[in-house]
Amino acid sequence: MNKIFIISAAAATALPVFAQPKAVDVQSAWDRYQQTEQTDYSVFFNPYASGKRLPILWGFDTAWNSYDNMLRGIRFATPETLSCARVSFQPWAEITEKGVLPDMLQKNLDARMKNVALAGKKLDIVLNLDGGDPTIKEIYGGWKYENPDDPWYSPKEYIGNVVEQGPKWADLIDATAAAVEAKGYKVITASPLNEPDLELNGTPIELFYEISKNLKDYDKYPRFRDIRISGGNTLNNDEAMKWYEYNKEFLDEGNTHQLAGSFDTYASFFSKVREDGKHATADELHNVMEAMVGVEYGMQTGIWWGTAEQARGEFMKASFGERLGYCENRPAWSAASVYRAPDGKLQGFLGCSERQARPSSFRFVSLDGDVFIDGYGPVREYTVALPGDPDGTYQTALQRNAETVVAIETGEDIRPVINGEYAIINKQSHLALGARGGNTANLTRMEQQTYSKGAHQLWNVTPLPYDKGGDFSYFWISNSADGQRMDNLNYSLAEGGEMICYAPGEGANQQWAFEYDGDGWFHIRNKHSALYLECDGGSGTTLVQKERRDTPAQMWRLLDAAAPLEFDAPQTPTGLTATSQSASVLLKWDAVADAGDITYAILRA
């Protein structure tokens, strides 16, 4: 600890000019901050400097066609961040009329496009294969076999069969693109196959080549003059370069997933694609780490498999600003970064592989001045841990697909630290959240009430552990007396959905994000619905969830359980007089104990 020379204002006038002030040991805020394990991986950033701009196009996926995934992702990321959506073609019925989908395939496409429309704007469309139906063997050539004894597997006719089937696949993709365009959307990319390395005995690489070659016949498929052909689309990024290089003659885009393989080949794949002058894509992102690394090495389009929650949504928004710092731990398959969002907000992001992570940690280091991290500070550095399997064993229970976002703040209005027992007070009504009737039993509605410090009005708000699994940027809100949690009833995604008390569980409907509004107030957001807590009424008004509005009805303060609830400002003092004082004097002592001591003090008379 530094030795700080302290001179009180009362004693300053009587202090001899060259008297030595008393040295005392002062504990810094960093001494009180709970550090994790030591780490050799540091993210250096200057909170005030300009950063690097790394433009990116973001999208969501409908190969896993889920209304919940799409709606939640759009709410967390906001439609403004989105450029595209991935939509699948299915080899489940043969194209008998060029450019026209059979009814079954049209219905499948309609269901996907209905979810794409939730964005409220015309997103560009990326096409990929959705296999998985046995009719693929009968219609499209028989490479979806389970073993070499499969009757559809014929080594002697294999290559000839691929050449013959290439036009049938091209017709399927073309008819799907035509149906998308008929809905008023633009198709920008088509991937002939998806995760071709996944098959037990291997999809023929020649099939990818033949499909791509056919689609490049613009006399037959004129719309593909303006549609990129994408490859290699592999599950294992170690295999991506093989598929990309073999088919590169007809490719406009390089693409890979990260569910297996080395960090080295994942990063180098994007670099090589960009060196070739082609578009670099990862159309199945599973973690914010994959996005950070991809962006760092040249990825231009990133599409999320599943959905986006707090960390991913905030990263998408921040990526339109400036990257101030980045660090990666390749052996642990993890990464961290610092961004300044377009609105000026500073945030740190961390994540690790869904299936290959080892335990790791990152130290964030401010190069210019103290900062506060989620309210803790002032500090110059802080460390955050990420979980994983110590042996790096593939897809074990210790692989937690962990990711998070932390707030980095400077200035005077800093959010308070959240971790303790509180009453939760509404800004509009000055009422407290409580369980109806003073009963916290399962299914009891939450409402706002006159604050009485009752047990049903006091809540432990605690951060999720870093190894909880998934995005751990959230908090539990548990009753202080019996541990019952605030819960989004029936996992509602609807505006007006009610909040209840319920026994502790693992679901996203019991997890909450706190978004700082300033002056001690927060918006409180449910992880499952991505909607915000609101009580718009008087005492007894039920607690519900709504789209974000910047109104006092959605703003909440965490009042320490021991503190009184006071909203009236103290009266202005009267009868005061002011006496002029002498100016401040800056003194310097010639002798100091050691080089680490502070050698200046200001004496105020």
SETIDREN-105935 format. One line per field, with one value per residue (C-alpha): residue in one letter; residue number from 0; x, y, z. Coordinates in Angstrom, 2 decimals. Last residue first. Layout:
BEGIN
fitor <- c(a,...)
bafi <- c(NUM,...)
xx <- c(X,...)
yy <- c(Y,...)
zz <- c(Z,...)
END
This chain:
BEGIN
fitor <- c(a,r,l,i,a,y,t,i,d,g,a,d,a,v,a,d,w,k,l,l,v,s,a,s,q,s,t,a,t,l,g,t,p,t,q,p,a,d,f,e,l,p,a,a,a,d,l,l,r,w,m,q,a,p,t,d,r,r,e,k,q,v,l,t,t,g,s,g,g,d,c,e,l,y,l,a,s,h,k,n,r,i,h,f,w,g,d,g,d,y,e,f,a,w,q,q,n,a,g,e,g,p,a,y,c,i,m,e,g,g,e,a,l,s,y,n,l,n,d,m,r,q,g,d,a,s,n,s,i,w,f,y,s,f,d,g,g,k,d,y,p,l,p,t,v,n,w,l,q,h,a,g,k,s,y,t,q,q,e,m,r,t,l,n,a,t,n,g,g,r,a,g,l,a,l,h,s,q,k,n,i,i,a,y,e,g,n,i,v,p,r,i,d,e,g,t,e,i,a,v,v,t,e,a,n,r,q,l,a,t,q,y,t,g,d,p,d,g,p,l,a,v,t,y,e,r,v,p,g,y,g,d,i,f,v,d,g,d,l,s,v,f,r,f,s,s,p,r,a,q,r,e,s,c,g,l,f,g,q,l,k,g,d,p,a,r,y,v,s,a,a,s,w,a,p,r,n,e,c,y,g,l,r,e,g,f,s,a,k,m,f,e,g,r,a,q,e,a,t,g,w,w,i,g,t,q,m,g,y,e,v,g,v,m,a,e,m,v,n,h,l,e,d,a,t,a,h,k,g,d,e,r,v,k,s,f,f,s,a,y,t,d,f,s,g,a,l,q,h,t,n,g,e,d,l,f,e,k,n,y,e,y,w,k,m,a,e,d,n,n,l,t,n,g,g,s,i,r,i,d,r,f,r,p,y,k,d,y,d,k,l,n,k,s,i,e,y,f,l,e,i,p,t,g,n,l,e,l,d,p,e,n,l,p,s,a,t,i,v,k,y,g,k,a,e,v,a,a,a,t,a,d,i,l,d,a,w,k,p,g,q,e,v,v,n,g,i,y,e,k,p,s,y,w,p,d,d,p,n,e,y,k,w,g,g,y,i,e,k,i,t,p,d,g,g,d,l,n,l,v,i,d,l,k,k,g,a,l,a,v,n,k,m,r,a,d,l,n,k,q,l,m,d,p,l,v,g,k,e,t,i,e,a,w,p,q,f,s,v,r,a,c,s,l,t,e,p,t,a,f,r,i,g,r,l,m,n,d,y,s,n,w,a,t,d,f,g,w,l,i,p,l,r,k,g,s,a,y,p,n,f,f,v,s,y,d,t,q,e,t,q,q,y,r,d,w,a,s,q,v,d,v,a,k,p,q,a,f,v,p,l,a,t,a,a,a,a,s,i,i,f,i,k,n,m)
bafi <- c(604,603,602,601,600,599,598,597,596,595,594,593,592,591,590,589,588,587,586,585,584,583,582,581,580,579,578,577,576,575,574,573,572,571,570,569,568,567,566,565,564,563,562,561,560,559,558,557,556,555,554,553,552,551,550,549,548,547,546,545,544,543,542,541,540,539,538,537,536,535,534,533,532,531,530,529,528,527,526,525,524,523,522,521,520,519,518,517,516,515,514,513,512,511,510,509,508,507,506,505,504,503,502,501,500,499,498,497,496,495,494,493,492,491,490,489,488,487,486,485,484,483,482,481,480,479,478,477,476,475,474,473,472,471,470,469,468,467,466,465,464,463,462,461,460,459,458,457,456,455,454,453,452,451,450,449,448,447,446,445,444,443,442,441,440,439,438,437,436,435,434,433,432,431,430,429,428,427,426,425,424,423,422,421,420,419,418,417,416,415,414,413,412,411,410,409,408,407,406,405,404,403,402,401,400,399,398,397,396,395,394,393,392,391,390,389,388,387,386,385,384,383,382,381,380,379,378,377,376,375,374,373,372,371,370,369,368,367,366,365,364,363,362,361,360,359,358,357,356,355,354,353,352,351,350,349,348,347,346,345,344,343,342,341,340,339,338,337,336,335,334,333,332,331,330,329,328,327,326,325,324,323,322,321,320,319,318,317,316,315,314,313,312,311,310,309,308,307,306,305,304,303,302,301,300,299,298,297,296,295,294,293,292,291,290,289,288,287,286,285,284,283,282,281,280,279,278,277,276,275,274,273,272,271,270,269,268,267,266,265,264,263,262,261,260,259,258,257,256,255,254,253,252,251,250,249,248,247,246,245,244,243,242,241,240,239,238,237,236,235,234,233,232,231,230,229,228,227,226,225,224,223,222,221,220,219,218,217,216,215,214,213,212,211,210,209,208,207,206,205,204,203,202,201,200,199,198,197,196,195,194,193,192,191,190,189,188,187,186,185,184,183,182,181,180,179,178,177,176,175,174,173,172,171,170,169,168,167,166,165,164,163,162,161,160,159,158,157,156,155,154,153,152,151,150,149,148,147,146,145,144,143,142,141,140,139,138,137,136,135,134,133,132,131,130,129,128,127,126,125,124,123,122,121,120,119,118,117,116,115,114,113,112,111,110,109,108,107,106,105,104,103,102,101,100,99,98,97,96,95,94,93,92,91,90,89,88,87,86,85,84,83,82,81,80,79,78,77,76,75,74,73,72,71,70,69,68,67,66,65,64,63,62,61,60,59,58,57,56,55,54,53,52,51,50,49,48,47,46,45,44,43,42,41,40,39,38,37,36,35,34,33,32,31,30,29,28,27,26,25,24,23,22,21,20,19,18,17,16,15,14,13,12,11,10,9,8,7,6,5,4,3,2,1,0)
xx <- c(-6.19,-6.03,-2.74,-2.22,0.17,2.95,5.52,3.42,5.61,6.78,10.29,11.03,10.96,10.85,13.12,12.72,9.12,6.89,4.12,1.21,-0.75,-4.49,-5.70,-6.59,-10.11,-13.06,-15.79,-19.29,-22.47,-25.38,-28.77,-30.76,-30.15,-32.22,-34.63,-33.63,-34.83,-37.94,-37.50,-36.58,-36.84,-34.71,-31.58,-30.98,-32.32,-30.13,-32.38,-32.02,-33.60,-36.01,-37.01,-39.77,-42.62,-40.18,-40.30,-37.64,-39.72,-38.43,-40.99,-43.13,-43.09,-45.59,-45.70,-49.30,-50.55,-51.42,-50.29,-50.72,-50.24,-47.75,-45.62,-42.97,-40.24,-38.55,-38.68,-35.87,-38.36,-36.04,-33.38,-35.82,-34.77,-34.55,-34.12,-31.97,-31.78,-28.86,-28.50,-28.00,-30.06,-28.08,-29.28,-29.75,-30.15,-32.41,-32.57,-35.61,-37.21,-33.82,-34.41,-32.25,-34.78,-35.44,-39.04,-41.50,-42.75,-44.61,-44.20,-46.98,-46.81,-48.10,-46.00,-45.70,-42.65,-43.97,-41.79,-44.83,-44.76,-41.52,-40.05,-38.89,-37.30,-38.27,-35.25,-37.29,-36.66,-34.51,-36.68,-34.51,-33.67,-31.07,-28.67,-27.40,-24.34,-23.70,-24.47,-24.24,-23.60,-23.56,-19.74,-19.33,-21.69,-24.91,-24.87,-26.91,-29.94,-31.24,-34.74,-36.77,-40.47,-41.99,-39.96,-41.70,-39.61,-42.85,-42.75,-46.15,-46.72,-45.87,-46.90,-45.60,-48.20,-48.02,-47.44,-45.35,-45.58,-44.15,-47.10,-47.24,-50.67,-49.12,-45.35,-43.45,-41.83,-41.63,-43.50,-42.01,-44.69,-42.68,-39.19,-40.12,-38.26,-36.62,-35.85,-32.40,-30.14,-26.76,-24.78,-25.20,-22.40,-23.76,-23.66,-21.18,-22.18,-18.90,-16.75,-15.49,-17.33,-16.66,-19.78,-19.22,-20.44,-20.50,-19.91,-19.78,-20.35,-20.28,-17.90,-17.57,-20.39,-18.18,-18.21,-14.63,-12.07,-10.00,-8.19,-9.12,-12.71,-13.92,-14.87,-14.08,-12.53,-12.57,-9.67,-9.48,-7.07,-6.70,-9.37,-11.80,-13.57,-16.46,-19.66,-19.90,-16.24,-15.20,-12.23,-9.03,-6.82,-5.15,-3.83,-6.76,-5.93,-8.48,-7.03,-8.35,-9.04,-8.95,-10.43,-10.22,-12.75,-13.51,-17.28,-19.02,-15.74,-15.08,-16.33,-15.50,-16.70,-15.77,-17.96,-17.58,-20.71,-20.04,-23.36,-21.54,-20.26,-16.73,-15.38,-13.12,-12.15,-11.78,-10.97,-11.18,-10.18,-8.02,-4.90,-5.62,-5.96,-6.99,-6.72,-8.41,-8.53,-10.21,-12.56,-14.58,-18.30,-20.56,-19.30,-20.90,-24.42,-23.55,-21.58,-24.55,-26.82,-24.30,-23.71,-27.38,-29.00,-28.76,-30.47,-29.94,-27.11,-25.96,-24.94,-21.66,-20.72,-17.42,-14.92,-11.42,-9.18,-10.36,-14.01,-13.73,-12.05,-14.71,-17.57,-16.24,-15.80,-19.39,-20.45,-22.33,-21.87,-23.35,-22.98,-19.31,-18.45,-15.52,-16.18,-13.49,-10.41,-8.10,-6.37,-9.80,-10.36,-6.88,-7.41,-10.79,-9.26,-6.26,-8.40,-10.25,-7.13,-5.16,-7.99,-7.99,-10.86,-14.40,-17.73,-16.54,-18.38,-16.84,-17.45,-15.43,-17.32,-17.27,-16.72,-16.59,-12.85,-12.58,-14.16,-11.12,-9.66,-12.78,-13.42,-9.83,-9.72,-12.79,-11.62,-9.77,-12.84,-14.81,-18.52,-17.67,-19.30,-16.62,-17.95,-20.27,-21.61,-22.42,-25.63,-25.70,-24.91,-26.87,-30.14,-29.16,-29.33,-29.22,-27.33,-25.52,-23.84,-22.23,-24.98,-23.84,-20.24,-21.29,-23.45,-20.68,-17.98,-20.06,-20.76,-17.05,-16.34,-18.22,-20.08,-18.01,-18.42,-20.03,-21.39,-20.37,-17.69,-20.40,-21.41,-24.03,-24.08,-24.56,-24.22,-26.13,-25.50,-27.12,-30.80,-32.89,-36.38,-39.65,-41.62,-41.09,-37.37,-37.59,-39.48,-36.89,-34.05,-35.75,-36.20,-32.51,-31.39,-33.49,-32.44,-28.78,-29.31,-30.81,-28.00,-25.32,-27.02,-25.55,-22.04,-22.36,-23.68,-20.73,-18.43,-20.10,-20.89,-18.12,-18.35,-22.07,-23.71,-27.51,-27.69,-26.11,-23.33,-20.75,-22.48,-25.14,-25.76,-26.59,-24.73,-27.67,-28.34,-30.71,-34.18,-34.27,-31.55,-32.85,-36.16,-34.60,-35.01,-32.14,-31.00,-31.35,-28.97,-28.12,-29.48,-28.49,-31.27,-30.98,-33.29,-36.39,-37.57,-39.75,-37.30,-40.24,-40.32,-37.56,-39.98,-42.58,-39.78,-39.09,-42.69,-43.11,-40.01,-41.45,-44.78,-43.00,-41.09,-44.31,-46.05,-43.31,-40.98,-40.98,-37.94,-37.82,-40.88,-40.24,-38.07,-37.77,-38.96,-37.11,-33.87,-34.66,-33.60,-32.78,-32.97,-30.15,-31.07,-29.39,-28.49,-29.39,-28.03,-31.00,-33.47,-32.44,-29.82,-31.70,-35.19,-34.20,-32.58,-35.60,-37.97,-35.79,-35.09,-38.70,-40.10,-37.75,-36.64,-33.31,-32.34,-33.91,-30.74,-29.99,-27.78,-25.02,-22.90,-19.56,-17.42,-14.17,-13.30,-10.19,-10.07,-9.74,-8.38,-10.25,-10.80,-7.29,-7.24,-4.97,-6.53,-4.22,-3.56,-0.87,-3.41,-3.62,-6.76,-9.79,-9.75,-12.38,-12.00,-11.08,-7.42,-8.56,-10.51,-7.26,-6.38,-4.62,-1.47,-0.71,2.14,1.94,2.97,6.61,6.77,8.35,5.84,4.85,1.27,-1.08,-3.27,-3.41,-4.78,-8.46,-8.14,-6.59,-3.24,-2.84,0.34,-0.54,1.71,1.08,0.00)
yy <- c(27.03,24.21,22.36,20.27,17.31,16.05,13.31,10.14,7.24,4.59,6.02,5.52,7.38,10.86,13.85,17.16,17.75,19.61,22.03,23.34,26.08,26.58,30.16,32.00,31.90,34.32,33.92,32.83,33.32,30.94,32.02,29.35,25.70,24.33,21.69,18.08,16.46,14.29,10.81,8.80,5.03,4.26,2.12,-1.30,-3.26,-1.28,0.30,-1.07,1.55,0.82,2.47,1.04,3.25,6.19,6.19,5.31,2.54,-0.93,-3.49,-4.67,-7.13,-7.18,-6.47,-6.29,-2.98,-3.34,0.17,2.54,2.22,1.46,-1.30,-2.34,-4.93,-5.09,-7.56,-9.78,-12.67,-15.32,-13.14,-10.77,-7.13,-4.65,-0.98,0.70,3.86,5.04,8.48,6.94,4.61,1.40,-1.82,-4.62,-8.11,-10.73,-14.52,-16.46,-16.97,-18.14,-21.40,-23.15,-23.22,-21.65,-22.03,-19.50,-15.97,-14.38,-11.92,-11.41,-11.27,-7.91,-7.99,-11.60,-13.86,-15.75,-18.42,-19.74,-16.86,-14.87,-15.61,-13.68,-16.28,-17.96,-17.97,-18.14,-14.93,-12.83,-13.48,-14.21,-12.03,-13.93,-11.92,-11.92,-11.49,-15.25,-16.09,-19.85,-22.17,-21.40,-21.50,-17.76,-17.81,-15.81,-12.48,-11.98,-9.83,-10.90,-9.47,-7.73,-6.95,-10.27,-9.94,-6.65,-3.50,-1.49,-0.09,0.75,-1.89,-2.86,-6.27,-9.81,-12.55,-15.68,-18.66,-20.59,-19.25,-15.80,-14.62,-11.04,-10.68,-10.13,-10.55,-7.28,-4.71,-1.35,1.90,5.29,5.38,6.63,5.60,2.09,0.71,-2.72,-3.36,-4.79,-7.54,-7.90,-7.96,-5.10,-2.51,0.99,2.44,5.26,8.89,10.76,9.88,6.57,3.31,-0.19,-2.40,-6.16,-8.58,-12.35,-15.70,-19.33,-22.28,-24.45,-27.26,-28.90,-31.33,-32.70,-31.58,-32.52,-32.99,-29.82,-31.50,-28.77,-28.76,-25.20,-22.14,-18.45,-16.11,-12.30,-10.16,-6.46,-3.65,0.07,0.22,2.76,0.56,-1.90,-0.58,-3.17,-2.36,1.14,2.83,4.49,6.38,5.80,2.36,0.44,-3.25,-6.06,-9.31,-12.45,-15.88,-19.47,-22.91,-25.06,-24.71,-27.28,-27.68,-24.29,-22.42,-19.51,-15.98,-12.54,-9.02,-5.69,-2.65,1.11,3.09,6.00,5.76,4.19,1.44,1.56,-1.96,-4.03,-7.60,-11.12,-14.55,-18.27,-21.58,-22.54,-23.28,-20.16,-17.63,-14.46,-10.73,-7.64,-3.92,-0.68,-2.00,0.93,1.37,-0.78,-3.79,-2.40,-3.21,-6.79,-7.17,-5.96,-8.53,-11.31,-10.55,-9.95,-12.77,-13.79,-16.83,-20.31,-20.38,-16.81,-15.51,-13.60,-11.85,-10.05,-12.32,-10.85,-12.09,-9.94,-10.29,-14.06,-14.00,-11.76,-13.71,-17.10,-15.72,-14.42,-18.06,-20.44,-18.77,-20.75,-18.77,-17.88,-15.79,-14.31,-12.71,-13.35,-11.35,-14.34,-12.62,-12.31,-16.06,-16.70,-14.49,-16.08,-19.58,-18.52,-17.78,-21.10,-23.04,-21.73,-22.16,-25.87,-28.08,-28.83,-27.04,-23.89,-23.32,-22.37,-20.17,-18.78,-16.74,-16.19,-19.86,-21.46,-22.02,-22.29,-25.75,-27.79,-24.88,-24.29,-27.94,-28.48,-25.15,-25.95,-29.31,-27.95,-25.77,-28.86,-28.35,-27.47,-24.77,-25.02,-22.97,-20.15,-19.23,-15.50,-14.39,-11.56,-13.52,-16.29,-14.87,-15.99,-19.76,-21.50,-18.79,-17.95,-21.33,-20.57,-22.54,-25.64,-25.29,-24.85,-27.99,-29.98,-28.84,-29.58,-33.02,-33.57,-33.27,-36.49,-36.51,-38.47,-41.86,-40.75,-37.54,-34.35,-33.18,-31.79,-29.30,-27.65,-28.16,-25.91,-22.72,-19.84,-16.15,-12.75,-13.61,-10.42,-10.41,-9.33,-12.53,-13.62,-13.29,-16.04,-18.32,-17.71,-18.50,-21.77,-22.67,-21.93,-24.08,-27.02,-26.64,-26.58,-29.78,-31.48,-30.09,-31.72,-35.12,-36.49,-35.36,-36.90,-40.17,-40.40,-39.96,-42.71,-45.30,-47.72,-46.84,-47.65,-46.49,-46.44,-50.03,-49.05,-51.50,-48.70,-47.24,-44.63,-43.21,-39.60,-39.80,-41.42,-39.35,-36.51,-37.92,-41.36,-40.81,-37.34,-39.03,-40.06,-36.55,-34.96,-32.25,-28.49,-26.98,-23.29,-20.04,-16.56,-13.98,-10.19,-8.73,-6.84,-5.04,-5.69,-8.19,-10.55,-11.09,-13.71,-15.78,-15.81,-16.53,-19.82,-20.98,-19.91,-21.92,-25.09,-24.45,-23.96,-27.22,-29.17,-27.42,-28.19,-25.25,-23.61,-22.28,-25.14,-27.37,-30.89,-29.93,-33.08,-33.28,-33.63,-31.92,-29.00,-25.38,-23.42,-19.79,-17.81,-14.23,-10.95,-7.39,-7.04,-4.39,-2.03,-4.80,-4.66,-7.12,-8.27,-7.93,-9.42,-12.39,-13.03,-12.95,-15.19,-17.80,-17.94,-18.28,-21.19,-22.63,-24.28,-23.68,-20.31,-18.44,-14.90,-12.28,-9.77,-7.90,-6.71,-3.58,-3.65,-0.10,0.17,2.43,6.09,6.78,7.71,4.33,3.18,-0.59,-3.51,-6.97,-9.18,-12.93,-14.13,-14.83,-14.94,-16.52,-14.41,-11.07,-9.85,-6.06,-4.74,-4.19,-2.62,-0.02,1.04,0.50,3.52,3.23,6.47,8.97,12.05,15.32,16.53,20.19,22.50,25.36,24.92,23.68,26.01,26.88,23.28,21.74,22.24,21.35,17.98,16.99,13.48,12.04,8.90,5.85,3.57,0.00)
zz <- c(5.55,2.96,2.85,-0.26,0.00,-2.27,-1.86,-2.15,-1.14,-3.62,-3.99,-0.31,3.01,1.53,2.01,0.18,1.23,-1.23,-0.26,-2.37,-0.61,-0.99,-0.97,2.20,3.59,3.23,5.83,4.83,6.86,7.50,8.89,7.05,6.17,3.25,4.47,3.90,0.66,0.94,-0.55,2.53,3.05,6.09,5.68,7.24,4.25,1.86,-0.73,-4.25,-6.49,-9.33,-12.61,-14.81,-13.52,-13.61,-17.44,-19.99,-21.52,-22.16,-23.31,-20.43,-17.53,-14.66,-10.92,-9.73,-8.35,-4.67,-3.79,-6.71,-10.45,-13.20,-11.72,-14.23,-14.52,-17.91,-20.82,-22.15,-21.76,-20.34,-18.76,-17.06,-16.99,-14.11,-15.09,-12.49,-10.36,-8.19,-9.78,-13.23,-15.42,-14.76,-16.36,-13.83,-15.33,-13.75,-13.53,-12.28,-15.74,-17.01,-15.18,-12.59,-9.77,-6.38,-5.15,-6.51,-5.87,-8.78,-11.64,-14.16,-17.97,-19.20,-22.33,-23.40,-23.27,-20.25,-18.69,-16.79,-14.30,-14.40,-10.98,-7.91,-5.71,-2.46,-0.13,3.10,5.03,2.71,-0.35,-3.36,-6.38,-8.44,-10.53,-14.12,-16.36,-16.09,-19.73,-20.21,-17.29,-13.56,-13.55,-13.03,-10.08,-10.52,-8.73,-5.55,-4.72,-1.32,-0.97,1.72,1.22,2.43,5.65,6.35,6.26,6.21,2.68,1.24,-1.40,-4.95,-6.24,-6.65,-7.05,-4.88,-7.18,-4.64,-1.07,-0.29,1.83,3.11,1.51,-1.92,-1.94,-1.90,-4.13,-2.41,-3.07,-3.96,-6.71,-9.69,-8.62,-7.49,-4.48,-4.11,-0.43,-0.13,1.21,-0.47,-3.71,-6.17,-6.15,-6.70,-10.20,-10.65,-11.20,-10.66,-13.63,-14.94,-15.60,-16.90,-16.94,-17.18,-19.87,-19.54,-21.18,-20.07,-22.40,-19.25,-20.21,-16.80,-17.62,-20.40,-24.05,-25.03,-22.28,-21.84,-18.98,-16.50,-17.91,-18.13,-16.09,-16.62,-14.08,-13.93,-12.76,-11.97,-12.72,-12.10,-9.43,-7.93,-7.39,-7.59,-9.17,-11.95,-12.60,-11.57,-13.25,-12.14,-14.53,-17.87,-18.76,-17.28,-16.88,-17.26,-15.88,-17.54,-16.13,-17.32,-16.70,-19.86,-22.66,-25.37,-25.72,-25.64,-25.96,-23.61,-23.04,-21.71,-22.52,-20.92,-21.40,-21.81,-22.77,-25.15,-27.05,-30.02,-27.72,-26.29,-26.27,-24.02,-24.87,-23.50,-24.92,-24.15,-25.75,-22.77,-24.87,-26.99,-24.20,-26.01,-25.31,-26.73,-25.93,-27.02,-29.71,-30.99,-31.70,-33.88,-31.95,-28.77,-29.98,-30.89,-27.68,-25.63,-27.27,-26.79,-23.11,-22.26,-24.24,-27.88,-29.37,-30.71,-33.23,-33.69,-37.12,-37.56,-40.81,-41.46,-39.72,-40.12,-37.37,-34.45,-35.47,-35.32,-31.93,-30.40,-32.02,-30.94,-27.41,-27.42,-27.59,-29.94,-33.35,-36.22,-39.48,-39.08,-42.13,-44.05,-47.48,-50.09,-51.05,-50.69,-47.78,-46.16,-46.42,-45.06,-41.98,-41.27,-41.37,-39.31,-36.25,-36.25,-37.27,-34.30,-31.80,-32.56,-33.62,-32.45,-32.20,-33.89,-37.17,-40.52,-43.56,-46.48,-49.07,-52.82,-53.65,-57.10,-57.49,-53.71,-53.65,-52.64,-50.65,-48.56,-47.79,-46.68,-44.85,-42.79,-41.44,-38.40,-37.80,-36.87,-37.62,-41.23,-43.39,-46.17,-47.92,-49.13,-52.59,-52.68,-54.37,-56.94,-60.11,-58.43,-59.76,-63.28,-62.52,-65.95,-67.84,-64.61,-64.39,-61.01,-59.30,-61.19,-60.06,-56.43,-56.50,-58.19,-55.76,-52.65,-54.07,-54.76,-51.03,-50.57,-47.22,-44.71,-43.08,-39.81,-41.34,-39.54,-42.02,-44.32,-41.60,-43.85,-47.62,-50.69,-48.57,-50.17,-49.51,-50.18,-50.67,-50.73,-49.23,-50.82,-50.18,-53.80,-53.13,-50.52,-52.93,-55.66,-53.24,-52.32,-56.00,-56.64,-53.71,-54.88,-58.52,-57.43,-55.45,-58.52,-60.72,-58.52,-58.42,-61.64,-60.79,-57.34,-58.76,-61.12,-58.18,-56.15,-58.78,-57.82,-54.12,-53.86,-50.61,-50.92,-49.73,-46.38,-45.70,-45.57,-42.49,-41.56,-45.03,-45.80,-49.08,-50.88,-53.97,-53.49,-53.87,-52.30,-49.74,-48.78,-48.03,-44.71,-43.26,-41.35,-43.70,-43.23,-45.75,-45.73,-47.15,-45.87,-46.12,-45.88,-43.24,-44.30,-41.18,-38.15,-36.70,-36.06,-39.86,-39.55,-37.45,-40.22,-42.71,-40.97,-41.00,-44.64,-45.61,-44.10,-45.82,-49.16,-48.64,-48.15,-51.04,-53.57,-54.26,-57.70,-59.55,-62.02,-61.81,-60.51,-57.56,-55.46,-51.87,-48.57,-49.51,-47.17,-47.70,-44.57,-43.46,-41.81,-40.93,-41.88,-40.96,-37.29,-34.89,-35.33,-34.50,-30.83,-29.46,-26.37,-27.85,-31.20,-29.51,-27.31,-30.28,-32.47,-29.82,-28.63,-32.17,-32.76,-36.09,-35.44,-39.05,-38.20,-37.26,-36.17,-37.84,-37.37,-39.91,-38.50,-38.68,-36.69,-35.62,-33.51,-30.47,-29.56,-26.10,-22.91,-21.27,-22.24,-22.47,-21.61,-21.48,-19.45,-19.60,-17.19,-14.49,-10.72,-9.35,-8.48,-6.75,-4.32,-4.22,-0.78,-1.60,-4.89,-2.96,-1.34,2.30,3.77,5.85,7.68,7.40,9.65,8.09,8.38,9.48,6.95,6.98,10.59,10.93,12.81,9.81,8.63,11.79,11.02,7.31,8.13,6.70,5.33,3.87,1.95,2.24,-0.68,0.00)
END
